[in-house]
Amino acid sequence: MESLLTEAFAPTKLEIINDSASHSGHSGDDGSGESHFTIVIESAAFEGVSRLQRQRMINAALGDIPGQRVHALALKASAPGENS
């Protein structure tokens, strides 16, 4: 995920937080320890872009990862100078 997002958005901030341990045994937990993530990303690519469009851009950059290999993905996307 990190390389795909870096290539697509040249982010000034990128954090990928694995939240899977707090969802152990819940729906979507496949036992791999890599099913639930939070992505915090800041990029100039998001300037003037709605929250929904930012989410669509991120999902497009990640391809089949959300919904196939990752059960849940929380996104916090912002442009430089915005509060995420």
mmCIF file of the N, C-alpha and C atoms, coordinates in Angstrom:
data_MODEL
# 
_entry.id   MODEL 
# 
loop_
_atom_site.group_PDB 
_atom_site.id 
_atom_site.type_symbol 
_atom_site.label_atom_id 
_atom_site.label_alt_id 
_atom_site.label_comp_id 
_atom_site.label_asym_id 
_atom_site.label_entity_id 
_atom_site.label_seq_id 
_atom_site.pdbx_PDB_ins_code 
_atom_site.Cartn_x 
_atom_site.Cartn_y 
_atom_site.Cartn_z 
_atom_site.occupancy 
_atom_site.B_iso_or_equiv 
_atom_site.pdbx_formal_charge 
_atom_site.auth_seq_id 
_atom_site.auth_comp_id 
_atom_site.auth_asym_id 
_atom_site.auth_atom_id 
_atom_site.pdbx_PDB_model_num 
ATOM 1   N N  . MET A 1 1  ? 0.830   -1.187  0.000  1.00 0.00 ? 1  MET A N  1 
ATOM 2   C CA . MET A 1 1  ? 0.000   0.000   0.000  1.00 0.00 ? 1  MET A CA 1 
ATOM 3   C C  . MET A 1 1  ? 0.876   1.252   0.000  1.00 0.00 ? 1  MET A C  1 
ATOM 4   N N  . GLU A 1 2  ? 1.947   1.213   0.789  1.00 0.00 ? 2  GLU A N  1 
ATOM 5   C CA . GLU A 1 2  ? 2.806   2.394   0.879  1.00 0.00 ? 2  GLU A CA 1 
ATOM 6   C C  . GLU A 1 2  ? 3.379   2.792   -0.479 1.00 0.00 ? 2  GLU A C  1 
ATOM 7   N N  . SER A 1 3  ? 3.887   1.835   -1.223 1.00 0.00 ? 3  SER A N  1 
ATOM 8   C CA . SER A 1 3  ? 4.488   2.175   -2.515 1.00 0.00 ? 3  SER A CA 1 
ATOM 9   C C  . SER A 1 3  ? 3.439   2.653   -3.522 1.00 0.00 ? 3  SER A C  1 
ATOM 10  N N  . LEU A 1 4  ? 2.269   2.045   -3.515 1.00 0.00 ? 4  LEU A N  1 
ATOM 11  C CA . LEU A 1 4  ? 1.205   2.475   -4.427 1.00 0.00 ? 4  LEU A CA 1 
ATOM 12  C C  . LEU A 1 4  ? 0.763   3.896   -4.140 1.00 0.00 ? 4  LEU A C  1 
ATOM 13  N N  . LEU A 1 5  ? 0.595   4.229   -2.865 1.00 0.00 ? 5  LEU A N  1 
ATOM 14  C CA . LEU A 1 5  ? 0.152   5.577   -2.489 1.00 0.00 ? 5  LEU A CA 1 
ATOM 15  C C  . LEU A 1 5  ? 1.246   6.610   -2.734 1.00 0.00 ? 5  LEU A C  1 
ATOM 16  N N  . THR A 1 6  ? 2.481   6.248   -2.467 1.00 0.00 ? 6  THR A N  1 
ATOM 17  C CA . THR A 1 6  ? 3.596   7.164   -2.706 1.00 0.00 ? 6  THR A CA 1 
ATOM 18  C C  . THR A 1 6  ? 3.730   7.467   -4.195 1.00 0.00 ? 6  THR A C  1 
ATOM 19  N N  . GLU A 1 7  ? 3.606   6.448   -5.012 1.00 0.00 ? 7  GLU A N  1 
ATOM 20  C CA . GLU A 1 7  ? 3.701   6.640   -6.455 1.00 0.00 ? 7  GLU A CA 1 
ATOM 21  C C  . GLU A 1 7  ? 2.550   7.489   -6.991 1.00 0.00 ? 7  GLU A C  1 
ATOM 22  N N  . ALA A 1 8  ? 1.356   7.264   -6.487 1.00 0.00 ? 8  ALA A N  1 
ATOM 23  C CA . ALA A 1 8  ? 0.175   7.971   -7.005 1.00 0.00 ? 8  ALA A CA 1 
ATOM 24  C C  . ALA A 1 8  ? 0.075   9.411   -6.520 1.00 0.00 ? 8  ALA A C  1 
ATOM 25  N N  . PHE A 1 9  ? 0.517   9.687   -5.274 1.00 0.00 ? 9  PHE A N  1 
ATOM 26  C CA . PHE A 1 9  ? 0.217   10.990  -4.677 1.00 0.00 ? 9  PHE A CA 1 
ATOM 27  C C  . PHE A 1 9  ? 1.421   11.797  -4.207 1.00 0.00 ? 9  PHE A C  1 
ATOM 28  N N  . ALA A 1 10 ? 2.623   11.244  -4.210 1.00 0.00 ? 10 ALA A N  1 
ATOM 29  C CA . ALA A 1 10 ? 3.809   11.942  -3.694 1.00 0.00 ? 10 ALA A CA 1 
ATOM 30  C C  . ALA A 1 10 ? 3.453   12.660  -2.380 1.00 0.00 ? 10 ALA A C  1 
ATOM 31  N N  . PRO A 1 11 ? 2.989   11.909  -1.380 1.00 0.00 ? 11 PRO A N  1 
ATOM 32  C CA . PRO A 1 11 ? 2.487   12.542  -0.165 1.00 0.00 ? 11 PRO A CA 1 
ATOM 33  C C  . PRO A 1 11 ? 3.564   13.243  0.666  1.00 0.00 ? 11 PRO A C  1 
ATOM 34  N N  . THR A 1 12 ? 3.153   14.323  1.337  1.00 0.00 ? 12 THR A N  1 
ATOM 35  C CA . THR A 1 12 ? 4.030   14.994  2.287  1.00 0.00 ? 12 THR A CA 1 
ATOM 36  C C  . THR A 1 12 ? 3.929   14.323  3.654  1.00 0.00 ? 12 THR A C  1 
ATOM 37  N N  . LYS A 1 13 ? 2.882   13.525  3.847  1.00 0.00 ? 13 LYS A N  1 
ATOM 38  C CA . LYS A 1 13 ? 2.700   12.736  5.065  1.00 0.00 ? 13 LYS A CA 1 
ATOM 39  C C  . LYS A 1 13 ? 1.982   11.451  4.669  1.00 0.00 ? 13 LYS A C  1 
ATOM 40  N N  . LEU A 1 14 ? 2.460   10.341  5.200  1.00 0.00 ? 14 LEU A N  1 
ATOM 41  C CA . LEU A 1 14 ? 1.800   9.060   4.943  1.00 0.00 ? 14 LEU A CA 1 
ATOM 42  C C  . LEU A 1 14 ? 2.012   8.140   6.135  1.00 0.00 ? 14 LEU A C  1 
ATOM 43  N N  . GLU A 1 15 ? 0.916   7.741   6.750  1.00 0.00 ? 15 GLU A N  1 
ATOM 44  C CA . GLU A 1 15 ? 0.947   6.765   7.835  1.00 0.00 ? 15 GLU A CA 1 
ATOM 45  C C  . GLU A 1 15 ? -0.025  5.646   7.481  1.00 0.00 ? 15 GLU A C  1 
ATOM 46  N N  . ILE A 1 16 ? 0.437   4.431   7.590  1.00 0.00 ? 16 ILE A N  1 
ATOM 47  C CA . ILE A 1 16 ? -0.427  3.273   7.400  1.00 0.00 ? 16 ILE A CA 1 
ATOM 48  C C  . ILE A 1 16 ? -0.408  2.521   8.716  1.00 0.00 ? 16 ILE A C  1 
ATOM 49  N N  . ILE A 1 17 ? -1.549  2.521   9.385  1.00 0.00 ? 17 ILE A N  1 
ATOM 50  C CA . ILE A 1 17 ? -1.663  1.959   10.724 1.00 0.00 ? 17 ILE A CA 1 
ATOM 51  C C  . ILE A 1 17 ? -2.434  0.654   10.646 1.00 0.00 ? 17 ILE A C  1 
ATOM 52  N N  . ASN A 1 18 ? -1.825  -0.409  11.128 1.00 0.00 ? 18 ASN A N  1 
ATOM 53  C CA . ASN A 1 18 ? -2.466  -1.720  11.135 1.00 0.00 ? 18 ASN A CA 1 
ATOM 54  C C  . ASN A 1 18 ? -3.335  -1.828  12.380 1.00 0.00 ? 18 ASN A C  1 
ATOM 55  N N  . ASP A 1 19 ? -4.643  -1.790  12.188 1.00 0.00 ? 19 ASP A N  1 
ATOM 56  C CA . ASP A 1 19 ? -5.615  -1.867  13.280 1.00 0.00 ? 19 ASP A CA 1 
ATOM 57  C C  . ASP A 1 19 ? -6.136  -3.288  13.482 1.00 0.00 ? 19 ASP A C  1 
ATOM 58  N N  . SER A 1 20 ? -5.562  -4.263  12.808 1.00 0.00 ? 20 SER A N  1 
ATOM 59  C CA . SER A 1 20 ? -6.100  -5.622  12.784 1.00 0.00 ? 20 SER A CA 1 
ATOM 60  C C  . SER A 1 20 ? -6.199  -6.259  14.164 1.00 0.00 ? 20 SER A C  1 
ATOM 61  N N  . ALA A 1 21 ? -5.236  -6.015  15.027 1.00 0.00 ? 21 ALA A N  1 
ATOM 62  C CA . ALA A 1 21 ? -5.239  -6.657  16.355 1.00 0.00 ? 21 ALA A CA 1 
ATOM 63  C C  . ALA A 1 21 ? -6.480  -6.287  17.154 1.00 0.00 ? 21 ALA A C  1 
ATOM 64  N N  . SER A 1 22 ? -6.974  -5.069  16.975 1.00 0.00 ? 22 SER A N  1 
ATOM 65  C CA . SER A 1 22 ? -8.158  -4.654  17.729 1.00 0.00 ? 22 SER A CA 1 
ATOM 66  C C  . SER A 1 22 ? -9.450  -5.212  17.137 1.00 0.00 ? 22 SER A C  1 
ATOM 67  N N  . HIS A 1 23 ? -9.349  -5.922  16.009 1.00 0.00 ? 23 HIS A N  1 
ATOM 68  C CA . HIS A 1 23 ? -10.519 -6.520  15.364 1.00 0.00 ? 23 HIS A CA 1 
ATOM 69  C C  . HIS A 1 23 ? -10.440 -8.043  15.328 1.00 0.00 ? 23 HIS A C  1 
ATOM 70  N N  . SER A 1 24 ? -9.510  -8.590  16.083 1.00 0.00 ? 24 SER A N  1 
ATOM 71  C CA . SER A 1 24 ? -9.323  -10.042 16.103 1.00 0.00 ? 24 SER A CA 1 
ATOM 72  C C  . SER A 1 24 ? -10.625 -10.743 16.468 1.00 0.00 ? 24 SER A C  1 
ATOM 73  N N  . GLY A 1 25 ? -11.015 -11.697 15.659 1.00 0.00 ? 25 GLY A N  1 
ATOM 74  C CA . GLY A 1 25 ? -12.244 -12.449 15.899 1.00 0.00 ? 25 GLY A CA 1 
ATOM 75  C C  . GLY A 1 25 ? -13.490 -11.810 15.337 1.00 0.00 ? 25 GLY A C  1 
ATOM 76  N N  . HIS A 1 26 ? -13.391 -10.576 14.854 1.00 0.00 ? 26 HIS A N  1 
ATOM 77  C CA . HIS A 1 26 ? -14.539 -9.889  14.265 1.00 0.00 ? 26 HIS A CA 1 
ATOM 78  C C  . HIS A 1 26 ? -14.701 -10.292 12.806 1.00 0.00 ? 26 HIS A C  1 
ATOM 79  N N  . SER A 1 27 ? -15.827 -9.914  12.236 1.00 0.00 ? 27 SER A N  1 
ATOM 80  C CA . SER A 1 27 ? -16.083 -10.155 10.822 1.00 0.00 ? 27 SER A CA 1 
ATOM 81  C C  . SER A 1 27 ? -14.958 -9.565  9.982  1.00 0.00 ? 27 SER A C  1 
ATOM 82  N N  . GLY A 1 28 ? -14.497 -10.325 9.021  1.00 0.00 ? 28 GLY A N  1 
ATOM 83  C CA . GLY A 1 28 ? -13.452 -9.861  8.124  1.00 0.00 ? 28 GLY A CA 1 
ATOM 84  C C  . GLY A 1 28 ? -12.053 -10.195 8.589  1.00 0.00 ? 28 GLY A C  1 
ATOM 85  N N  . ASP A 1 29 ? -11.902 -10.648 9.825  1.00 0.00 ? 29 ASP A N  1 
ATOM 86  C CA . ASP A 1 29 ? -10.588 -11.035 10.325 1.00 0.00 ? 29 ASP A CA 1 
ATOM 87  C C  . ASP A 1 29 ? -10.249 -12.406 9.769  1.00 0.00 ? 29 ASP A C  1 
ATOM 88  N N  . ASP A 1 30 ? -9.245  -12.450 8.911  1.00 0.00 ? 30 ASP A N  1 
ATOM 89  C CA . ASP A 1 30 ? -8.867  -13.722 8.289  1.00 0.00 ? 30 ASP A CA 1 
ATOM 90  C C  . ASP A 1 30 ? -7.736  -14.421 9.030  1.00 0.00 ? 30 ASP A C  1 
ATOM 91  N N  . GLY A 1 31 ? -7.314  -13.861 10.154 1.00 0.00 ? 31 GLY A N  1 
ATOM 92  C CA . GLY A 1 31 ? -6.251  -14.461 10.936 1.00 0.00 ? 31 GLY A CA 1 
ATOM 93  C C  . GLY A 1 31 ? -4.859  -14.067 10.485 1.00 0.00 ? 31 GLY A C  1 
ATOM 94  N N  . SER A 1 32 ? -4.745  -13.320 9.404  1.00 0.00 ? 32 SER A N  1 
ATOM 95  C CA . SER A 1 32 ? -3.433  -12.931 8.884  1.00 0.00 ? 32 SER A CA 1 
ATOM 96  C C  . SER A 1 32 ? -2.810  -11.781 9.668  1.00 0.00 ? 32 SER A C  1 
ATOM 97  N N  . GLY A 1 33 ? -3.638  -11.061 10.429 1.00 0.00 ? 33 GLY A N  1 
ATOM 98  C CA . GLY A 1 33 ? -3.135  -9.876  11.123 1.00 0.00 ? 33 GLY A CA 1 
ATOM 99  C C  . GLY A 1 33 ? -3.028  -8.672  10.208 1.00 0.00 ? 33 GLY A C  1 
ATOM 100 N N  . GLU A 1 34 ? -3.579  -8.770  9.013  1.00 0.00 ? 34 GLU A N  1 
ATOM 101 C CA . GLU A 1 34 ? -3.523  -7.660  8.064  1.00 0.00 ? 34 GLU A CA 1 
ATOM 102 C C  . GLU A 1 34 ? -4.868  -7.506  7.362  1.00 0.00 ? 34 GLU A C  1 
ATOM 103 N N  . SER A 1 35 ? -5.916  -7.212  8.144  1.00 0.00 ? 35 SER A N  1 
ATOM 104 C CA . SER A 1 35 ? -7.257  -7.101  7.576  1.00 0.00 ? 35 SER A CA 1 
ATOM 105 C C  . SER A 1 35 ? -7.890  -5.725  7.759  1.00 0.00 ? 35 SER A C  1 
ATOM 106 N N  . HIS A 1 36 ? -7.419  -4.941  8.741  1.00 0.00 ? 36 HIS A N  1 
ATOM 107 C CA . HIS A 1 36 ? -8.004  -3.636  9.053  1.00 0.00 ? 36 HIS A CA 1 
ATOM 108 C C  . HIS A 1 36 ? -6.880  -2.597  9.142  1.00 0.00 ? 36 HIS A C  1 
ATOM 109 N N  . PHE A 1 37 ? -7.032  -1.503  8.387  1.00 0.00 ? 37 PHE A N  1 
ATOM 110 C CA . PHE A 1 37 ? -5.999  -0.470  8.363  1.00 0.00 ? 37 PHE A CA 1 
ATOM 111 C C  . PHE A 1 37 ? -6.611  0.926   8.399  1.00 0.00 ? 37 PHE A C  1 
ATOM 112 N N  . THR A 1 38 ? -5.835  1.873   8.920  1.00 0.00 ? 38 THR A N  1 
ATOM 113 C CA . THR A 1 38 ? -6.137  3.296   8.819  1.00 0.00 ? 38 THR A CA 1 
ATOM 114 C C  . THR A 1 38 ? -5.012  3.924   8.009  1.00 0.00 ? 38 THR A C  1 
ATOM 115 N N  . ILE A 1 39 ? -5.380  4.720   7.021  1.00 0.00 ? 39 ILE A N  1 
ATOM 116 C CA . ILE A 1 39 ? -4.397  5.440   6.220  1.00 0.00 ? 39 ILE A CA 1 
ATOM 117 C C  . ILE A 1 39 ? -4.581  6.925   6.471  1.00 0.00 ? 39 ILE A C  1 
ATOM 118 N N  . VAL A 1 40 ? -3.500  7.575   6.881  1.00 0.00 ? 40 VAL A N  1 
ATOM 119 C CA . VAL A 1 40 ? -3.467  9.024   7.052  1.00 0.00 ? 40 VAL A CA 1 
ATOM 120 C C  . VAL A 1 40 ? -2.525  9.543   5.974  1.00 0.00 ? 40 VAL A C  1 
ATOM 121 N N  . ILE A 1 41 ? -3.063  10.346  5.068  1.00 0.00 ? 41 ILE A N  1 
ATOM 122 C CA . ILE A 1 41 ? -2.267  10.808  3.934  1.00 0.00 ? 41 ILE A CA 1 
ATOM 123 C C  . ILE A 1 41 ? -2.516  12.291  3.677  1.00 0.00 ? 41 ILE A C  1 
ATOM 124 N N  . GLU A 1 42 ? -1.430  13.016  3.419  1.00 0.00 ? 42 GLU A N  1 
ATOM 125 C CA . GLU A 1 42 ? -1.510  14.428  3.055  1.00 0.00 ? 42 GLU A CA 1 
ATOM 126 C C  . GLU A 1 42 ? -0.788  14.591  1.721  1.00 0.00 ? 42 GLU A C  1 
ATOM 127 N N  . SER A 1 43 ? -1.466  15.214  0.766  1.00 0.00 ? 43 SER A N  1 
ATOM 128 C CA . SER A 1 43 ? -0.882  15.379  -0.559 1.00 0.00 ? 43 SER A CA 1 
ATOM 129 C C  . SER A 1 43 ? -1.480  16.595  -1.256 1.00 0.00 ? 43 SER A C  1 
ATOM 130 N N  . ALA A 1 44 ? -0.658  17.265  -2.018 1.00 0.00 ? 44 ALA A N  1 
ATOM 131 C CA . ALA A 1 44 ? -1.141  18.388  -2.827 1.00 0.00 ? 44 ALA A CA 1 
ATOM 132 C C  . ALA A 1 44 ? -2.175  17.930  -3.850 1.00 0.00 ? 44 ALA A C  1 
ATOM 133 N N  . ALA A 1 45 ? -2.176  16.647  -4.176 1.00 0.00 ? 45 ALA A N  1 
ATOM 134 C CA . ALA A 1 45 ? -3.149  16.107  -5.131 1.00 0.00 ? 45 ALA A CA 1 
ATOM 135 C C  . ALA A 1 45 ? -4.581  16.242  -4.634 1.00 0.00 ? 45 ALA A C  1 
ATOM 136 N N  . PHE A 1 46 ? -4.758  16.459  -3.333 1.00 0.00 ? 46 PHE A N  1 
ATOM 137 C CA . PHE A 1 46 ? -6.097  16.556  -2.757 1.00 0.00 ? 46 PHE A CA 1 
ATOM 138 C C  . PHE A 1 46 ? -6.609  17.997  -2.640 1.00 0.00 ? 46 PHE A C  1 
ATOM 139 N N  . GLU A 1 47 ? -5.814  18.965  -3.072 1.00 0.00 ? 47 GLU A N  1 
ATOM 140 C CA . GLU A 1 47 ? -6.246  20.366  -2.993 1.00 0.00 ? 47 GLU A CA 1 
ATOM 141 C C  . GLU A 1 47 ? -7.466  20.590  -3.878 1.00 0.00 ? 47 GLU A C  1 
ATOM 142 N N  . GLY A 1 48 ? -8.510  21.185  -3.300 1.00 0.00 ? 48 GLY A N  1 
ATOM 143 C CA . GLY A 1 48 ? -9.724  21.497  -4.042 1.00 0.00 ? 48 GLY A CA 1 
ATOM 144 C C  . GLY A 1 48 ? -10.565 20.288  -4.402 1.00 0.00 ? 48 GLY A C  1 
ATOM 145 N N  . VAL A 1 49 ? -10.292 19.139  -3.777 1.00 0.00 ? 49 VAL A N  1 
ATOM 146 C CA . VAL A 1 49 ? -10.987 17.894  -4.088 1.00 0.00 ? 49 VAL A CA 1 
ATOM 147 C C  . VAL A 1 49 ? -11.862 17.504  -2.897 1.00 0.00 ? 49 VAL A C  1 
ATOM 148 N N  . SER A 1 50 ? -13.094 17.103  -3.151 1.00 0.00 ? 50 SER A N  1 
ATOM 149 C CA . SER A 1 50 ? -14.012 16.730  -2.078 1.00 0.00 ? 50 SER A CA 1 
ATOM 150 C C  . SER A 1 50 ? -13.524 15.480  -1.341 1.00 0.00 ? 50 SER A C  1 
ATOM 151 N N  . ARG A 1 51 ? -14.029 15.280  -0.147 1.00 0.00 ? 51 ARG A N  1 
ATOM 152 C CA . ARG A 1 51 ? -13.671 14.111  0.649  1.00 0.00 ? 51 ARG A CA 1 
ATOM 153 C C  . ARG A 1 51 ? -14.012 12.813  -0.088 1.00 0.00 ? 51 ARG A C  1 
ATOM 154 N N  . LEU A 1 52 ? -15.179 12.767  -0.706 1.00 0.00 ? 52 LEU A N  1 
ATOM 155 C CA . LEU A 1 52 ? -15.586 11.575  -1.444 1.00 0.00 ? 52 LEU A CA 1 
ATOM 156 C C  . LEU A 1 52 ? -14.651 11.300  -2.619 1.00 0.00 ? 52 LEU A C  1 
ATOM 157 N N  . GLN A 1 53 ? -14.300 12.345  -3.352 1.00 0.00 ? 53 GLN A N  1 
ATOM 158 C CA . GLN A 1 53 ? -13.396 12.164  -4.492 1.00 0.00 ? 53 GLN A CA 1 
ATOM 159 C C  . GLN A 1 53 ? -12.006 11.725  -4.025 1.00 0.00 ? 53 GLN A C  1 
ATOM 160 N N  . ARG A 1 54 ? -11.547 12.228  -2.884 1.00 0.00 ? 54 ARG A N  1 
ATOM 161 C CA . ARG A 1 54 ? -10.254 11.797  -2.331 1.00 0.00 ? 54 ARG A CA 1 
ATOM 162 C C  . ARG A 1 54 ? -10.292 10.301  -2.035 1.00 0.00 ? 54 ARG A C  1 
ATOM 163 N N  . GLN A 1 55 ? -11.381 9.844   -1.441 1.00 0.00 ? 55 GLN A N  1 
ATOM 164 C CA . GLN A 1 55 ? -11.520 8.418   -1.143 1.00 0.00 ? 55 GLN A CA 1 
ATOM 165 C C  . GLN A 1 55 ? -11.511 7.594   -2.427 1.00 0.00 ? 55 GLN A C  1 
ATOM 166 N N  . ARG A 1 56 ? -12.187 8.076   -3.439 1.00 0.00 ? 56 ARG A N  1 
ATOM 167 C CA . ARG A 1 56 ? -12.211 7.372   -4.723 1.00 0.00 ? 56 ARG A CA 1 
ATOM 168 C C  . ARG A 1 56 ? -10.816 7.322   -5.349 1.00 0.00 ? 56 ARG A C  1 
ATOM 169 N N  . MET A 1 57 ? -10.075 8.410   -5.242 1.00 0.00 ? 57 MET A N  1 
ATOM 170 C CA . MET A 1 57 ? -8.716  8.456   -5.778 1.00 0.00 ? 57 MET A CA 1 
ATOM 171 C C  . MET A 1 57 ? -7.816  7.437   -5.064 1.00 0.00 ? 57 MET A C  1 
ATOM 172 N N  . ILE A 1 58 ? -7.932  7.368   -3.753 1.00 0.00 ? 58 ILE A N  1 
ATOM 173 C CA . ILE A 1 58 ? -7.119  6.431   -2.976 1.00 0.00 ? 58 ILE A CA 1 
ATOM 174 C C  . ILE A 1 58 ? -7.496  5.001   -3.316 1.00 0.00 ? 58 ILE A C  1 
ATOM 175 N N  . ASN A 1 59 ? -8.791  4.706   -3.362 1.00 0.00 ? 59 ASN A N  1 
ATOM 176 C CA . ASN A 1 59 ? -9.234  3.353   -3.713 1.00 0.00 ? 59 ASN A CA 1 
ATOM 177 C C  . ASN A 1 59 ? -8.754  2.961   -5.108 1.00 0.00 ? 59 ASN A C  1 
ATOM 178 N N  . ALA A 1 60 ? -8.781  3.895   -6.053 1.00 0.00 ? 60 ALA A N  1 
ATOM 179 C CA . ALA A 1 60 ? -8.308  3.598   -7.408 1.00 0.00 ? 60 ALA A CA 1 
ATOM 180 C C  . ALA A 1 60 ? -6.806  3.295   -7.394 1.00 0.00 ? 60 ALA A C  1 
ATOM 181 N N  . ALA A 1 61 ? -6.046  4.049   -6.612 1.00 0.00 ? 61 ALA A N  1 
ATOM 182 C CA . ALA A 1 61 ? -4.601  3.826   -6.535 1.00 0.00 ? 61 ALA A CA 1 
ATOM 183 C C  . ALA A 1 61 ? -4.279  2.472   -5.905 1.00 0.00 ? 61 ALA A C  1 
ATOM 184 N N  . LEU A 1 62 ? -5.119  2.021   -4.969 1.00 0.00 ? 62 LEU A N  1 
ATOM 185 C CA . LEU A 1 62 ? -4.867  0.758   -4.276 1.00 0.00 ? 62 LEU A CA 1 
ATOM 186 C C  . LEU A 1 62 ? -5.358  -0.457  -5.065 1.00 0.00 ? 62 LEU A C  1 
ATOM 187 N N  . GLY A 1 63 ? -6.140  -0.231  -6.096 1.00 0.00 ? 63 GLY A N  1 
ATOM 188 C CA . GLY A 1 63 ? -6.592  -1.339  -6.939 1.00 0.00 ? 63 GLY A CA 1 
ATOM 189 C C  . GLY A 1 63 ? -7.434  -2.345  -6.176 1.00 0.00 ? 63 GLY A C  1 
ATOM 190 N N  . ASP A 1 64 ? -7.051  -3.618  -6.228 1.00 0.00 ? 64 ASP A N  1 
ATOM 191 C CA . ASP A 1 64 ? -7.872  -4.678  -5.633 1.00 0.00 ? 64 ASP A CA 1 
ATOM 192 C C  . ASP A 1 64 ? -7.607  -4.902  -4.145 1.00 0.00 ? 64 ASP A C  1 
ATOM 193 N N  . ILE A 1 65 ? -6.746  -4.109  -3.529 1.00 0.00 ? 65 ILE A N  1 
ATOM 194 C CA . ILE A 1 65 ? -6.431  -4.336  -2.111 1.00 0.00 ? 65 ILE A CA 1 
ATOM 195 C C  . ILE A 1 65 ? -7.666  -4.168  -1.229 1.00 0.00 ? 65 ILE A C  1 
ATOM 196 N N  . PRO A 1 66 ? -8.383  -3.019  -1.280 1.00 0.00 ? 66 PRO A N  1 
ATOM 197 C CA . PRO A 1 66 ? -9.600  -2.928  -0.461 1.00 0.00 ? 66 PRO A CA 1 
ATOM 198 C C  . PRO A 1 66 ? -10.665 -3.876  -1.001 1.00 0.00 ? 66 PRO A C  1 
ATOM 199 N N  . GLY A 1 67 ? -11.251 -4.653  -0.123 1.00 0.00 ? 67 GLY A N  1 
ATOM 200 C CA . GLY A 1 67 ? -12.301 -5.571  -0.528 1.00 0.00 ? 67 GLY A CA 1 
ATOM 201 C C  . GLY A 1 67 ? -11.806 -6.946  -0.914 1.00 0.00 ? 67 GLY A C  1 
ATOM 202 N N  . GLN A 1 68 ? -10.548 -7.074  -1.245 1.00 0.00 ? 68 GLN A N  1 
ATOM 203 C CA . GLN A 1 68 ? -9.979  -8.380  -1.590 1.00 0.00 ? 68 GLN A CA 1 
ATOM 204 C C  . GLN A 1 68 ? -9.051  -8.850  -0.475 1.00 0.00 ? 68 GLN A C  1 
ATOM 205 N N  . ARG A 1 69 ? -7.961  -8.117  -0.295 1.00 0.00 ? 69 ARG A N  1 
ATOM 206 C CA . ARG A 1 69 ? -6.977  -8.507  0.725  1.00 0.00 ? 69 ARG A CA 1 
ATOM 207 C C  . ARG A 1 69 ? -7.160  -7.755  2.040  1.00 0.00 ? 69 ARG A C  1 
ATOM 208 N N  . VAL A 1 70 ? -7.865  -6.632  2.010  1.00 0.00 ? 70 VAL A N  1 
ATOM 209 C CA . VAL A 1 70 ? -8.111  -5.827  3.208  1.00 0.00 ? 70 VAL A CA 1 
ATOM 210 C C  . VAL A 1 70 ? -9.610  -5.722  3.409  1.00 0.00 ? 70 VAL A C  1 
ATOM 211 N N  . HIS A 1 71 ? -10.071 -6.064  4.607  1.00 0.00 ? 71 HIS A N  1 
ATOM 212 C CA . HIS A 1 71 ? -11.497 -6.038  4.915  1.00 0.00 ? 71 HIS A CA 1 
ATOM 213 C C  . HIS A 1 71 ? -11.996 -4.619  5.199  1.00 0.00 ? 71 HIS A C  1 
ATOM 214 N N  . ALA A 1 72 ? -11.225 -3.838  5.977  1.00 0.00 ? 72 ALA A N  1 
ATOM 215 C CA . ALA A 1 72 ? -11.671 -2.498  6.369  1.00 0.00 ? 72 ALA A CA 1 
ATOM 216 C C  . ALA A 1 72 ? -10.530 -1.505  6.207  1.00 0.00 ? 72 ALA A C  1 
ATOM 217 N N  . LEU A 1 73 ? -10.853 -0.343  5.652  1.00 0.00 ? 73 LEU A N  1 
ATOM 218 C CA . LEU A 1 73 ? -9.868  0.690   5.400  1.00 0.00 ? 73 LEU A CA 1 
ATOM 219 C C  . LEU A 1 73 ? -10.457 2.033   5.799  1.00 0.00 ? 73 LEU A C  1 
ATOM 220 N N  . ALA A 1 74 ? -9.899  2.646   6.828  1.00 0.00 ? 74 ALA A N  1 
ATOM 221 C CA . ALA A 1 74 ? -10.311 3.986   7.251  1.00 0.00 ? 74 ALA A CA 1 
ATOM 222 C C  . ALA A 1 74 ? -9.349  4.983   6.610  1.00 0.00 ? 74 ALA A C  1 
ATOM 223 N N  . LEU A 1 75 ? -9.886  6.031   6.011  1.00 0.00 ? 75 LEU A N  1 
ATOM 224 C CA . LEU A 1 75 ? -9.059  7.006   5.291  1.00 0.00 ? 75 LEU A CA 1 
ATOM 225 C C  . LEU A 1 75 ? -9.180  8.381   5.913  1.00 0.00 ? 75 LEU A C  1 
ATOM 226 N N  . LYS A 1 76 ? -8.031  9.029   6.089  1.00 0.00 ? 76 LYS A N  1 
ATOM 227 C CA . LYS A 1 76 ? -7.971  10.409  6.530  1.00 0.00 ? 76 LYS A CA 1 
ATOM 228 C C  . LYS A 1 76 ? -7.059  11.118  5.538  1.00 0.00 ? 76 LYS A C  1 
ATOM 229 N N  . ALA A 1 77 ? -7.662  11.740  4.536  1.00 0.00 ? 77 ALA A N  1 
ATOM 230 C CA . ALA A 1 77 ? -6.907  12.372  3.458  1.00 0.00 ? 77 ALA A CA 1 
ATOM 231 C C  . ALA A 1 77 ? -7.045  13.893  3.523  1.00 0.00 ? 77 ALA A C  1 
ATOM 232 N N  . SER A 1 78 ? -5.926  14.584  3.373  1.00 0.00 ? 78 SER A N  1 
ATOM 233 C CA . SER A 1 78 ? -5.966  16.037  3.414  1.00 0.00 ? 78 SER A CA 1 
ATOM 234 C C  . SER A 1 78 ? -4.933  16.626  2.462  1.00 0.00 ? 78 SER A C  1 
ATOM 235 N N  . ALA A 1 79 ? -5.125  17.896  2.149  1.00 0.00 ? 79 ALA A N  1 
ATOM 236 C CA . ALA A 1 79 ? -4.145  18.658  1.391  1.00 0.00 ? 79 ALA A CA 1 
ATOM 237 C C  . ALA A 1 79 ? -3.243  19.368  2.396  1.00 0.00 ? 79 ALA A C  1 
ATOM 238 N N  . PRO A 1 80 ? -2.021  19.742  2.020  1.00 0.00 ? 80 PRO A N  1 
ATOM 239 C CA . PRO A 1 80 ? -1.151  20.466  2.952  1.00 0.00 ? 80 PRO A CA 1 
ATOM 240 C C  . PRO A 1 80 ? -1.842  21.710  3.510  1.00 0.00 ? 80 PRO A C  1 
ATOM 241 N N  . GLY A 1 81 ? -1.734  21.889  4.801  1.00 0.00 ? 81 GLY A N  1 
ATOM 242 C CA . GLY A 1 81 ? -2.349  23.036  5.460  1.00 0.00 ? 81 GLY A CA 1 
ATOM 243 C C  . GLY A 1 81 ? -3.753  22.785  5.970  1.00 0.00 ? 81 GLY A C  1 
ATOM 244 N N  . GLU A 1 82 ? -4.369  21.712  5.566  1.00 0.00 ? 82 GLU A N  1 
ATOM 245 C CA . GLU A 1 82 ? -5.710  21.349  6.061  1.00 0.00 ? 82 GLU A CA 1 
ATOM 246 C C  . GLU A 1 82 ? -5.575  20.501  7.305  1.00 0.00 ? 82 GLU A C  1 
ATOM 247 N N  . ASN A 1 83 ? -6.616  20.491  8.108  1.00 0.00 ? 83 ASN A N  1 
ATOM 248 C CA . ASN A 1 83 ? -6.690  19.534  9.212  1.00 0.00 ? 83 ASN A CA 1 
ATOM 249 C C  . ASN A 1 83 ? -7.215  18.239  8.663  1.00 0.00 ? 83 ASN A C  1 
ATOM 250 N N  . SER A 1 84 ? -6.541  17.125  8.967  1.00 0.00 ? 84 SER A N  1 
ATOM 251 C CA . SER A 1 84 ? -6.999  15.840  8.429  1.00 0.00 ? 84 SER A CA 1 
ATOM 252 C C  . SER A 1 84 ? -8.045  15.208  9.302  1.00 0.00 ? 84 SER A C  1 
# 
